[in-house]
Amino acid sequence: MADEMEEVRQELYLEEEAEREHRRQLAELEKRQRQRDELQREQEEMKRQRQIRLQAEREQEEAYKQQVGWHHGFFIINSEIVS
């Protein structure tokens, strides 16, 4: 009877140990997934910021061209086209 009780205790211990290992592995997988998600969000944000910066640069360049009279590769001075 004592041997059977010890065997049951051992089985219970092994099952609990397996369950702890399973939870640990699951937690590790979830952690890696959160890290991947965060990295993806950071990359998307960097891409969005870059697009905003490039658009601002294009607008600034266009405003400069308008200011100095640049049009399709030519300067326009007093309504005369100068290349």
Buried (B, 14 or more C-beta within 10 A) or exposed (E): EEEEEEEEEEEEEEEEEEEEEEEEEEEEEEEEEEEEEEEEEEEEEEEEEEEEEEEEEEEEEEEEEEEEBBEEEEEEEEEEEEE
